[in-house]
Amino acid sequence: MAITSANQLELLQTADAVAREKMIDPALVIEAMEESLARAAKSRYGSEMDIRVKIDRKTGRASFTRVRTVVEDEAVENYQAQLTVAQAKQYFADPKVGDEIVDEVPPVDLGRIAAQSAKQVILQKVREAERDRQFEEFKDRKGSIINGVVKREEYGNIIVDIGRGEGILRRNEKIGRESYRPNDRIRCYIKDVRREARGPQVFLSRTDPQFMAELFKMEVPEIYDGVIEIKAVARDPGSRAKIGVISYDSSIDPVGACVGMRGSRVQAVVNELQGEKIDIIPWNEDQATFLVNALQPAEVSKVVIDEEAGKIEVVVPDEQLSLAIGRRGQNVRLASQLTGLDIDILTEEEESQRRQAEFAERTKLFMDALDLDEFFAQLLVAEGFTNLEEVAYVDMDELLSIEGVDEATAAELQARARDVIEEQNRKALENARALGVEDSLVNFDGLTPQMIEVLAKDGVRTLEDFATCADWELAGGWTTVNGERVKDEGLLEKFDMSLEEAQHLVMTARIQLGWVDPTELEAAEGAEDEEAEA
């Protein structure tokens, strides 16, 4: 195929037709043609030559040129495409490095193999341009719902025609035992859009919690308008779901608006989700109130929140236990997802037994340590005293407020408590020194002798050892393993040390040792505060 005037315009027409069909820029198709013609010319004139082709965008005329670049004498690697400054003097009066000599060469006739190669280059370029266009189109639609048509099934995954591209609905993203046949219409949530070697991959989902949130947005105008907001969603796909909603207009009931007249709105979502039962719950800023709502239909007697551990205890009447837990733990699991807290459910009887055990344990502590009779020890526990430190160092007035306690009795109680604590401290310090604890740790502010003894038993015997500890090693914490929260026991956790206190102590030790510059630390903390405010 020779590039003659007869087919020059045909080049432009072909480029335009391909661009229209693939919905890409015609300039990209022409660039691909230029590259393919340049390759064909190199196979004719020599692959080492720098042959370039330019197609006129108006006439379609293709001009073939050979380019040689002026380089330093020692930089010449390819004599067909480069020449030295001295060699360039026959072309330029004052040649400089980087100058180019452009010579026009005769157009080539494309043989069968060259024409096939040119076609492959053009197709490859067009495919790349098409992939780029698809990625640009779908990357901004991530997080929205799309309607498509099932094309085929591959190894349990559904390939969906989504207009100007294809999406993949993986086996684990389908609801329950859903099955689709070619040409079935399907509605999916665009979970992710990634650029991969085979082109942009649009990953679809029907099990993602946000799929249900987007369906409600389509069915409930108040959510679309922002009057009602979906604050939390939890799903057990195909079985049950919970959704927390809040209204910013006091005249609109968020639950009623989502349910709709005779349940029409929620029923439309249920039908799309293959009959998934949906509990619509009023969201509340107070965690305890929100949790009580989230555990519906079970009734809750009491809620105890441990914010530091991120756990929450719920006490329910004995007959409500199975309802609160739900079939296979479904109700409490969804409530946990909705609130973002670990939930322990106790019956009133279990909670009462635990309270009694704690009461007996503290009573025995006061009886043994302070040499009190059972009645008086129980009186202290009933007034809220939990340990010897509270008795020893509490304000005298708090002891005097207990019925039957006068000043002499209160003073005697505090004296006994302090004597016991001092003796415990003396023994703990002796044990710690026997284990090899150095004065640098003993004299460090913020650690009691009992704490130092515990640290020594774990091998922390110097201030340097202490400064290398992580805050969670001291105060304890929670980590997530395989989707379940696991407790990390802290060395000093039994002394009620918080994570913030542990951080402060470790950082103070590092500053004392000169490992950390306090001015840098203050600057970093200031930057964190500003970021938090923003």
ZAMARGU-4260 file (C-alpha; in steps of 0.2 Angstrom, whole numbers, plus 5000, padded with zeros to 4 digits):
<rodrens>
0) 5000/5000/5000 | 5008/5016/4994 | 5003/5033/5002 | 4997/5041/4987 | 4985/5056/4984
5) 4971/5044/4981 | 4971/5037/4998 | 4978/5052/5008 | 4960/5059/5012 | 4955/5041/5016
10) 4968/5041/5030 | 4959/5055/5039 | 4942/5047/5036 | 4947/5031/5043 | 4955/5040/5058
15) 4939/5049/5061 | 4928/5034/5059 | 4938/5024/5072 | 4938/5039/5084 | 4919/5040/5083
20) 4917/5022/5085 | 4928/5020/5100 | 4923/5038/5107 | 4941/5044/5108 | 4951/5059/5101
25) 4954/5058/5082 | 4972/5065/5085 | 4976/5049/5095 | 4972/5038/5080 | 4982/5049/5068
30) 4997/5049/5081 | 4995/5029/5081 | 4995/5030/5062 | 5011/5041/5061 | 5020/5029/5073
35) 5015/5013/5063 | 5021/5022/5047 | 5037/5027/5055 | 5040/5008/5060 | 5037/5003/5042
40) 5049/5015/5036 | 5062/5010/5048 | 5061/4992/5042 | 5064/4998/5025 | 5078/5011/5028
45) 5086/5003/5043 | 5080/5002/5061 | 5095/5012/5068 | 5089/5028/5058 | 5077/5040/5067
50) 5063/5041/5054 | 5048/5052/5059 | 5031/5053/5050 | 5020/5068/5050 | 5002/5067/5043
55) 4994/5084/5038 | 4978/5085/5048 | 4969/5094/5033 | 4976/5085/5018 | 4980/5069/5025
60) 4997/5070/5016 | 5011/5059/5025 | 5028/5067/5025 | 5043/5055/5029 | 5059/5063/5037
65) 5076/5057/5043 | 5082/5066/5059 | 5100/5067/5065 | 5105/5075/5081 | 5121/5084/5085
70) 5130/5077/5100 | 5147/5078/5109 | 5161/5069/5100 | 5162/5055/5114 | 5143/5054/5115
75) 5141/5047/5098 | 5133/5029/5099 | 5122/5028/5083 | 5130/5035/5068 | 5114/5034/5058
80) 5104/5046/5070 | 5119/5056/5078 | 5133/5066/5072 | 5147/5076/5080 | 5149/5095/5080
85) 5163/5094/5067 | 5153/5083/5055 | 5138/5096/5057 | 5148/5110/5050 | 5144/5105/5032
90) 5126/5109/5036 | 5127/5123/5049 | 5139/5138/5050 | 5139/5137/5069 | 5132/5120/5075
95) 5128/5117/5093 | 5125/5101/5103 | 5106/5097/5102 | 5104/5104/5084 | 5094/5093/5072
100) 5097/5090/5054 | 5080/5085/5045 | 5081/5077/5028 | 5065/5072/5019 | 5065/5054/5013
105) 5054/5046/4999 | 5038/5038/5006 | 5038/5019/5008 | 5027/5006/5000 | 5019/4996/5014
110) 5021/4977/5010 | 5009/4965/5017 | 5019/4961/5033 | 5023/4980/5035 | 5004/4984/5033
115) 4999/4971/5046 | 5012/4977/5058 | 5006/4995/5056 | 4988/4989/5059 | 4993/4981/5075
120) 5002/4997/5081 | 4986/5007/5077 | 4975/4994/5086 | 4986/4994/5101 | 4986/5013/5103
125) 4967/5014/5100 | 4965/5001/5114 | 4976/5011/5126 | 4966/5027/5122 | 4950/5018/5125
130) 4956/5011/5142 | 4961/5028/5147 | 4944/5035/5142 | 4935/5022/5152 | 4946/5024/5168
135) 4943/5043/5167 | 4924/5040/5165 | 4922/5028/5179 | 4934/5034/5192 | 4923/5048/5197
140) 4908/5037/5198 | 4915/5026/5212 | 4903/5025/5227 | 4888/5027/5216 | 4875/5014/5209
145) 4875/5009/5191 | 4863/4999/5181 | 4870/4986/5169 | 4866/4971/5159 | 4873/4954/5162
150) 4885/4948/5148 | 4892/4932/5154 | 4898/4922/5170 | 4916/4917/5172 | 4921/4905/5187
155) 4906/4912/5197 | 4910/4930/5194 | 4898/4940/5184 | 4904/4951/5169 | 4892/4966/5168
160) 4890/4978/5153 | 4889/4995/5160 | 4888/5006/5145 | 4905/5011/5139 | 4914/4997/5147
165) 4913/4981/5158 | 4912/4979/5176 | 4915/4963/5187 | 4903/4957/5201 | 4914/4944/5210
170) 4906/4929/5218 | 4908/4935/5236 | 4900/4952/5231 | 4883/4944/5227 | 4869/4942/5239
175) 4866/4925/5245 | 4863/4913/5231 | 4859/4925/5218 | 4860/4919/5200 | 4860/4928/5184
180) 4858/4924/5166 | 4864/4933/5151 | 4854/4949/5146 | 4847/4950/5164 | 4846/4968/5170
185) 4856/4971/5186 | 4859/4986/5198 | 4876/4987/5207 | 4887/4998/5218 | 4903/5004/5211
190) 4915/4998/5225 | 4932/5002/5216 | 4939/5007/5200 | 4958/5002/5197 | 4969/5004/5182
195) 4976/4987/5178 | 4987/4979/5164 | 4971/4973/5155 | 4963/4990/5156 | 4953/4999/5169
200) 4944/4986/5181 | 4927/4992/5188 | 4923/4981/5203 | 4905/4980/5207 | 4896/4975/5223
205) 4879/4971/5230 | 4884/4966/5247 | 4893/4982/5252 | 4884/4992/5266 | 4885/5008/5256
210) 4874/4999/5242 | 4860/4999/5254 | 4863/5018/5259 | 4863/5023/5241 | 4847/5014/5237
215) 4839/5023/5252 | 4846/5039/5244 | 4837/5035/5228 | 4820/5031/5237 | 4820/5044/5250
220) 4820/5062/5244 | 4824/5069/5261 | 4840/5059/5261 | 4845/5065/5244 | 4841/5083/5249
225) 4852/5082/5265 | 4837/5084/5277 | 4840/5066/5283 | 4857/5059/5285 | 4862/5040/5285
230) 4875/5040/5300 | 4879/5021/5300 | 4875/5005/5291 | 4877/4987/5295 | 4873/4972/5285
235) 4872/4953/5285 | 4869/4953/5266 | 4853/4944/5261 | 4847/4941/5279 | 4846/4957/5290
240) 4852/4975/5291 | 4852/4990/5302 | 4853/5008/5297 | 4855/5023/5308 | 4847/5039/5302
245) 4846/5057/5309 | 4834/5071/5304 | 4841/5089/5304 | 4823/5096/5303 | 4813/5093/5319
250) 4797/5092/5310 | 4802/5077/5300 | 4803/5060/5308 | 4818/5051/5300 | 4812/5033/5303
255) 4795/5037/5296 | 4802/5046/5281 | 4813/5031/5277 | 4798/5018/5279 | 4787/5028/5268
260) 4768/5027/5266 | 4763/5009/5271 | 4781/5005/5270 | 4783/5008/5251 | 4800/5016/5252
265) 4808/5003/5263 | 4799/4989/5253 | 4807/4995/5237 | 4825/4993/5245 | 4820/4976/5252
270) 4814/4970/5235 | 4831/4975/5227 | 4841/4967/5242 | 4832/4950/5239 | 4820/4952/5254
275) 4834/4957/5267 | 4825/4963/5283 | 4830/4981/5287 | 4829/4989/5305 | 4828/5008/5303
280) 4835/5016/5319 | 4835/5034/5325 | 4853/5039/5327 | 4859/5047/5344 | 4875/5056/5349
285) 4874/5048/5365 | 4882/5030/5363 | 4871/5022/5376 | 4855/5028/5369 | 4860/5024/5351
290) 4865/5006/5357 | 4848/5004/5366 | 4840/5008/5349 | 4851/4997/5339 | 4847/4982/5349
295) 4829/4983/5345 | 4818/4973/5347 | 4826/4968/5363 | 4823/4978/5379 | 4839/4984/5388
300) 4840/4987/5407 | 4857/4995/5409 | 4872/5000/5398 | 4890/5001/5405 | 4903/5009/5393
305) 4921/5007/5395 | 4927/5021/5383 | 4946/5017/5385 | 4944/4999/5380 | 4931/5003/5367
310) 4919/4990/5375 | 4902/4991/5381 | 4892/4980/5392 | 4873/4978/5390 | 4862/4971/5404
315) 4845/4964/5398 | 4831/4954/5407 | 4834/4936/5407 | 4820/4932/5395 | 4826/4945/5383
320) 4844/4937/5381 | 4840/4926/5366 | 4831/4941/5357 | 4846/4953/5360 | 4859/4941/5354
325) 4848/4936/5339 | 4849/4920/5328 | 4868/4915/5327 | 4872/4931/5336 | 4866/4942/5321
330) 4857/4955/5331 | 4871/4959/5343 | 4884/4958/5329 | 4875/4971/5318 | 4873/4982/5333
335) 4891/4981/5336 | 4895/4985/5318 | 4883/5000/5319 | 4890/5008/5335 | 4909/5003/5332
340) 4910/4995/5349 | 4913/4978/5356 | 4897/4973/5365 | 4895/4960/5379 | 4878/4955/5384
345) 4874/4950/5401 | 4858/4945/5409 | 4852/4954/5425 | 4856/4938/5435 | 4874/4937/5428
350) 4877/4955/5432 | 4870/4953/5449 | 4882/4938/5453 | 4897/4948/5446 | 4893/4963/5457
355) 4891/4952/5472 | 4908/4944/5468 | 4916/4961/5467 | 4908/4966/5483 | 4914/4951/5492
360) 4932/4953/5485 | 4933/4971/5491 | 4925/4967/5508 | 4939/4954/5511 | 4953/4966/5505
365) 4947/4979/5519 | 4944/4965/5532 | 4962/4958/5530 | 4972/4974/5526 | 4964/4985/5539
370) 4959/4972/5552 | 4940/4977/5551 | 4925/4967/5555 | 4914/4962/5540 | 4900/4974/5543
375) 4912/4989/5543 | 4921/4983/5528 | 4905/4981/5519 | 4900/4999/5524 | 4916/5005/5516
380) 4913/4995/5499 | 4895/5001/5499 | 4901/5019/5500 | 4911/5017/5484 | 4928/5013/5491
385) 4938/5001/5480 | 4956/5000/5486 | 4967/5005/5500 | 4974/5021/5492 | 4957/5028/5491
390) 4954/5026/5510 | 4972/5032/5514 | 4972/5048/5504 | 4954/5053/5503 | 4948/5069/5510
395) 4943/5066/5529 | 4925/5073/5526 | 4921/5059/5514 | 4925/5046/5528 | 4915/5057/5541
400) 4900/5057/5529 | 4898/5038/5533 | 4885/5034/5546 | 4893/5030/5563 | 4911/5036/5558
405) 4918/5050/5569 | 4935/5059/5568 | 4945/5047/5578 | 4938/5032/5568 | 4942/5041/5552
410) 4960/5045/5557 | 4963/5027/5563 | 4956/5020/5547 | 4968/5032/5536 | 4983/5028/5548
415) 4980/5009/5546 | 4978/5011/5527 | 4994/5021/5525 | 5004/5009/5536 | 4999/4995/5525
420) 5003/5004/5509 | 5020/5009/5516 | 5024/4991/5521 | 5019/4985/5504 | 5030/4998/5495
425) 5045/4993/5506 | 5043/4975/5502 | 5040/4979/5483 | 5056/4990/5483 | 5066/4976/5491
430) 5060/4963/5479 | 5064/4975/5464 | 5082/4979/5470 | 5084/4960/5472 | 5080/4958/5454
435) 5093/4971/5449 | 5083/4987/5447 | 5094/5003/5446 | 5092/5019/5455 | 5088/5028/5439
440) 5071/5019/5438 | 5068/5019/5457 | 5070/5039/5457 | 5060/5041/5441 | 5044/5052/5445
445) 5027/5043/5442 | 5031/5025/5446 | 5026/5017/5462 | 5037/5004/5471 | 5023/4991/5466
450) 5024/4996/5448 | 5043/4995/5448 | 5042/4978/5455 | 5031/4972/5441 | 5042/4980/5428
455) 5058/4972/5436 | 5050/4955/5434 | 5047/4958/5416 | 5066/4963/5413 | 5063/4982/5414
460) 5077/4987/5426 | 5084/5004/5421 | 5077/5020/5414 | 5084/5016/5397 | 5074/4999/5397
465) 5058/5009/5402 | 5061/5022/5389 | 5061/5009/5375 | 5044/5002/5381 | 5028/5006/5370
470) 5013/5014/5378 | 5002/4999/5375 | 5015/4988/5383 | 5012/4997/5399 | 4994/5002/5398
475) 4987/4988/5387 | 4976/4990/5372 | 4966/4981/5359 | 4971/4975/5342 | 4960/4967/5328
480) 4965/4950/5322 | 4955/4942/5309 | 4941/4954/5311 | 4940/4951/5330 | 4946/4963/5344
485) 4959/4955/5355 | 4965/4961/5372 | 4984/4965/5374 | 4987/4965/5393 | 4998/4979/5399
490) 5011/4977/5412 | 5004/4992/5423 | 4986/4990/5418 | 4981/4983/5435 | 4986/5000/5442
495) 4973/5009/5431 | 4986/5017/5420 | 4978/5025/5405 | 4987/5025/5388 | 4989/5044/5389
500) 4998/5042/5406 | 5009/5029/5399 | 5014/5040/5384 | 5018/5054/5395 | 5029/5044/5407
505) 5039/5035/5392 | 5041/5052/5383 | 5047/5060/5400 | 5060/5046/5402 | 5066/5049/5384
510) 5068/5068/5387 | 5078/5064/5403 | 5089/5053/5394 | 5092/5066/5380 | 5084/5055/5367
515) 5071/5067/5363 | 5072/5086/5361 | 5058/5094/5371 | 5056/5109/5360 | 5054/5097/5345
520) 5041/5087/5355 | 5031/5103/5359 | 5031/5108/5340 | 5025/5091/5335 | 5011/5092/5348
525) 5006/5109/5342 | 5005/5103/5324 | 4994/5088/5330 | 4983/5100/5340 | 4981/5111/5324
530) 4977/5096/5313 | 4964/5090/5325 | 4956/5107/5326 | 4956/5108/5307
</rodrens>
